[in-house]
Amino acid sequence: MEQFLQYSPILIVVVAFLIQQRIVVTPEQLEKKHREIIEDVEERFVSIHSFHDLKEQFSEMKDKIDKIYDCVIQNNM
């Protein structure tokens, strides 16, 4: 315990510096930043479910276009 008392002024300065430079964050600050990141991700990126739905739609469109192409080819022959 005496060792802590001897170095207590230095410890106080170090802790104050860490807090002032925002190296150490509070749970509230961390939660706020987490919410900001989630909102930013929701704005910029699509969900995996939407991606798979869109991929299915493209696949269906490709199949329909292939059928139309086959019909056109058969009618020209």
C-alpha positions, 0 to 999 in steps of 0.5 A: 500500500505504501508503494501506491502512496508513493506513486499516487501523484504520477498515477493521478496524472497518467489517469487524467491524461488517458481520460483527457485524450479519450484513450479510456472510454466510458461504457456510455460513450462506447454504446453511443459509438456502437449505435452510430456505427450500426446506423452507418452500416444500415445506411450504406450496406444491404442486408444479407436477406435482401441480397439473396432475394435480389440474387434470386430475382436476377436468376429468374430473369435470366431463366426467362430471358433464356426461354425467350431467346430459345423461342426466338431462335426456334421461330427463325429456323 
